[in-house]
Amino acid sequence: MIAQYVGGNHRHWDQHLPEIAFAVNTSVHESTKSAAAEILFGRNLANSGTNYTEHPMFSPLGGDNWKEIWKKAKENNEKSSERQRHHYSLRRKKWTPPIRFLVWRRERPQSSAVEKFTHKLAEKFSGPYTVTGIIHGNIVEIIDDKERKIKVHIQDLKNVYQI
């Protein structure tokens, strides 16, 4: 938002922070369906051209409606969280490899111009490795063909027979 507001003048961006903070505090959040200032103060913030006495919505104390605003924002946030959880978990399966199971290990090679190597063309998995134990829920100990023990995160493993 700062980059959009400042544009080409990068020398005095800090002079616009009050306007940027006002924009952030008064923008409606997608999850809560309310502005941050409305949830915090129980009312919308007034811009510099609004007179408090002329508009009832901008009362200085916000009235008693803050409880309803807070409750509605909490409900909207819970709905949004559930919707996001559904989309996140849609294609995820809980998988823990059994002991003595063969797995592939994800590699993360880095490109090197000196060695004329491009990571995009490298193999994504190496192995096979044998699972020797589960350290924690997400950390697995594997060994390679030279009996070297390696601790890896479960997200970096793939069933050998799944290729």
Summary of the structure (lengths in Angstrom):
residues: 163
radius of gyration: 27.0
end to end distance: 43.7
largest distance: 80.2
contacts: 354
relative contact order: 0.10
helix: 37%
strand: 20%
